[in-house]
Amino acid sequence: MTPRGMIAGHVQKLRDILARLDAARTVADMDMPGLRLHPLKGELRGSWAVTVRAKLFTVVRTLRTGAS
């Protein structure tokens, strides 16, 4: 089933990205072939994005914790 407003071809890739994000411990864990991990600039500086398709990105904001 495709969520309303989503293009069917994007749904599985988004699910894969979210699963990888859930398992990631660091930003570097998201630097995988095909995801095109890159830092954002301007107002979104400090956030990262991975590519879903062409001009569709998933933006990830990292949070700092006291854990080492």
Contacts in CASP RR format, 6 or more apart in sequence:
PFRMAT RR
TARGET T0000
AUTHOR 0000-0000-0000
METHOD contacts of the structure
MODEL  1
MTPRGMIAGHVQKLRDILARLDAARTVADMDMPGLRLHPLKGELRGSWAV
TVRAKLFTVVRTLRTGAS
2 8 0 8 1.000
2 11 0 8 1.000
3 11 0 8 1.000
6 14 0 8 1.000
9 53 0 8 1.000
10 52 0 8 1.000
10 53 0 8 1.000
10 56 0 8 1.000
13 52 0 8 1.000
13 53 0 8 1.000
14 52 0 8 1.000
14 58 0 8 1.000
17 35 0 8 1.000
17 50 0 8 1.000
17 52 0 8 1.000
17 58 0 8 1.000
18 58 0 8 1.000
20 29 0 8 1.000
20 30 0 8 1.000
20 32 0 8 1.000
20 35 0 8 1.000
21 30 0 8 1.000
21 58 0 8 1.000
21 60 0 8 1.000
23 29 0 8 1.000
24 30 0 8 1.000
27 37 0 8 1.000
27 48 0 8 1.000
27 60 0 8 1.000
27 62 0 8 1.000
30 37 0 8 1.000
30 48 0 8 1.000
30 50 0 8 1.000
30 60 0 8 1.000
31 37 0 8 1.000
34 51 0 8 1.000
35 50 0 8 1.000
35 51 0 8 1.000
36 50 0 8 1.000
36 51 0 8 1.000
37 48 0 8 1.000
37 49 0 8 1.000
37 50 0 8 1.000
38 48 0 8 1.000
38 49 0 8 1.000
38 50 0 8 1.000
39 45 0 8 1.000
39 46 0 8 1.000
39 47 0 8 1.000
39 48 0 8 1.000
40 46 0 8 1.000
40 47 0 8 1.000
40 48 0 8 1.000
40 49 0 8 1.000
40 59 0 8 1.000
44 59 0 8 1.000
46 61 0 8 1.000
46 62 0 8 1.000
47 59 0 8 1.000
47 60 0 8 1.000
47 61 0 8 1.000
47 62 0 8 1.000
48 59 0 8 1.000
48 60 0 8 1.000
48 61 0 8 1.000
48 62 0 8 1.000
49 57 0 8 1.000
49 58 0 8 1.000
49 59 0 8 1.000
49 60 0 8 1.000
50 57 0 8 1.000
50 58 0 8 1.000
50 60 0 8 1.000
51 57 0 8 1.000
52 58 0 8 1.000
END
